[in-house]
């Protein structure tokens, strides 16, 4: 059974909360991971590692840096889950 975008969003937001020490209310899809949530290079690396661990989806630190918003990151993982990649 494939997981839904909502399932991915819920799990992804838990990762953002843990790594970036933010509240769920600070995580709208259009929140910038760097500008709004204050992620630096180390935090971006931690996010990519935790996403890989949680979903089995490999995201290089460079690619994670290109996913500008929370929604971008969620959509990237949801697409991989949907496509079975």
Secondary structure, DSSP 8 states (H G I E B T S, - for coil): ----HHHHHHHHHHHHHHHH---GGG--TT-BTTTTT---HHHHHHHHHHHHHHH-----HHHHHH--BHHHHHHHHHHHHHHT-
